[in-house]
Amino acid sequence: MRGYLHWSLLDNFEWADGFAPRFGLYAVDFDAPDRPRTRRRSAEIYARIAAANAIENEVASEVGVGP
């Protein structure tokens, strides 16, 4: 793999769908006044891949990809 760019760090506003789509690495509670963020499992996986500079076999098997 040469690189990877995740679409969004945080859940955000999408012009066509409002706040409904949830695909950030961190979830945002839009109903709370202070908009707290919660780290998703995808953020942990992304951090492990970045730290290793590779998709290690353990991570691949955890997420169900690979040979």
C-alpha positions, 0 to 999 in steps of 0.5 A: 500500500502506498498510502491511505486518506480517510474521508473525515477525522470527525463526523460532519455535515454532508450537504446532501444528507445533513448530520445523518452519515457517520463515517468519521474516525471520531464520533461527534454527539451533535445533540450535546451543546459541547459536541463531545467526541468519542474515538471509534474502533476505526481510529484505533485500527488507523493508528496501528496501521500508521504506527507500523507503516503497514497493515500487519497480519494481526490487524488484517485478520482482526478486520477480516481482510487479507489472504 
